[in-house]
Amino acid sequence: MIKIYSIVHSVLIFLLLTGFLAPQASALMVRKSIEELTSQADSILIGKVEKIESQWNKEKTLIYTYVTISVSQYTKTPASAEQYQEIIVKVRGGEVGDIGLKVSDTPQFREGEEVFLFLKMDNLPLFSVTGLFQGKYTIEEGRVKNRILGLDVPFGSFISQIKGILEKAKRSQ
């Protein structure tokens, strides 16, 4: 009887532990193509990161980082929005004082960084990144890079590809 109790007890502990760990370990993101990012984005733009500021939400349960982007060029603009010279991108995670929140799959930004972004409209001029880290690229030395995806292509061919996708979508409507 004690042996059966011990086995049942061990199995229950195992199930309990794996039940708690499974949601954290099961985070999986499906890779989006450039076509998918382009069609799902409300806005596609090039800009420079001017300011990064993290703060608590109203309930003090989550930290969000607000990234101010000075826009230099729009490739796609939402029909219902004007072309703002400055926008704010909201991402989950960040540091406030001694407390930090790290969220996997969120894009990381650096002040002064030139970026190419696929964005979803929230509350203008507030946006979120389409496809999380997949929708944020760094522009360096005439190349568009996303280190997480292992992408490093010439800027001209990248923008031509996106403009081609937008033209094709426009013709099919």
N, C-alpha and C positions, 0 to 999 in steps of 0.2 A: 504494500500500500504506500509506503514512504517513497519507494522507487517511482511509482506512477505519478505521485504528487510532484516529485522532483522533476520528472520529464515534462509534465504539464506546466509547471512553474517556469521551467527554462524556455519552453516554447512561447508562453505568454510574454515573457520578458523580451525574447527575440522579436516577436511581432510588435510589441509596444515600441521597442527601439527603432525597428525598421519603419514603422508607421510614422514616427516623428522625423526620421531622417529622409524618407522618400521625397517629400515635397521639395526639400532643399537640393537634393541630388538629382532630381528629375528635370531641372531647368534645361530646356533644349530649345534652340532657336532655329527655325528653318531659314536657310539662306535665301535672300531675295535677289533677283536679277536686277540689272540696271533698268530694264523695261518695267518691272514691277514697282521699283522705287519711283520711277518717273511717273507712272500712271497713278500711283497712290498718293503722291505728294501734291499738296495744294499749291506749294511754292517751291521753286528751286532757285538758289541764289549763290552768289559769291560775296564774301565779306571778310572783315577783319574783327577778331575778338578784341573788344575794347575794355570790357570789365566783367569780372566774375564775382558773384556775391551769393553766399548761401544763407538760408534762413529757415526757421521752423514754420510749419503750417500753423493755422489758427489754433488747432487742437493740441499742438505741441507733440504730435505723434510721428511726424515725418519731417525730414529735412529735404528741402529742394534747393537746387542751385540755379540761379538766374544769370544767363550769359548774354551780355549786351553785344550785339553784332552791328558794326557799321557796314551797311550794304553798298557794294560797289557796282554790282550787276545782277539783274534778274534774268534768269533763263525761262522761268515759268512764273506767272503771277496769277493769283486767284482772281476770277472774274469779279468777285464782290469786294475786292480790296484794292486800295491804291498801293503804289510802290513806295513803301516807307524807306526813308534813308537810314533808319535805325530800327532794329527789331530786338526782341528779347526771346531767347530760347530757354525753356524751363525743362530741367532734367532732375530726376530723382537722385537723392544722395548729396553728400557734401559734408562740410564741417562747420559747426557753430560752437565757438569757444573750444572746450576740451572734448566735445562730443562729435563723433563722426559717424556717418552712415554711408556704407559702400554698397552699391547696387550693381550686380553683374549685368552685363549687356548694355549699360548706359554709355553714351559717348563721353569722352574726356576732352576738355578744352584747356588751352593755355592762352594767357593774355598775349596779344601781339600776333597770334597765329592767324594765317590766312586760310579760310575754310570754304569748302564747297558743300552746301547743305541741301538735303531733301527734307522739306518741312510740312507738317500738318498745322492748320490754323486752330488755335484755341480761342483766345479772345484778343483780337488785334490790339496792339502789335505783339501779342504773346503767341509763341509757336512751340511745338514739340518736334523732335526729330523722327521722321518716318523710318521705321525699321530699326530704331534705336541706334547702336553703334554702326550699323550698316549704312545709315543715311548721312554719315558725317565723314568728310574727306579733308585731308590737309593738302594745301597747295604749297609745294616747295620746289624751287629751281625749275619751274616750268613743267612740273609733274604733279599729278593728282595721286595721293597715297591714302590707303587705309591699311595700316599695319596689321590689324587684327585679321582682316580678310586676305592679307598678302597681296594687295593690289598696288601697283606702281606703274602708271601709264602716262604718256605725254598728255599735257593739258589739252592741246588742240584736238587730239583724237577723241578724248573723253567728252568734251563739250560737243563735238560734231556728232558723236553717237547719240547723245541726249537730244540734240536738236532734230536729228533724224527720227527718233522715236516720237517726238512731239509732232513733227510734220505728218508722219504716218497716221497717228491717232487723229489728227485734224482732218485728214483726207477721208478717213473711214466714217466720220460722223455725218 
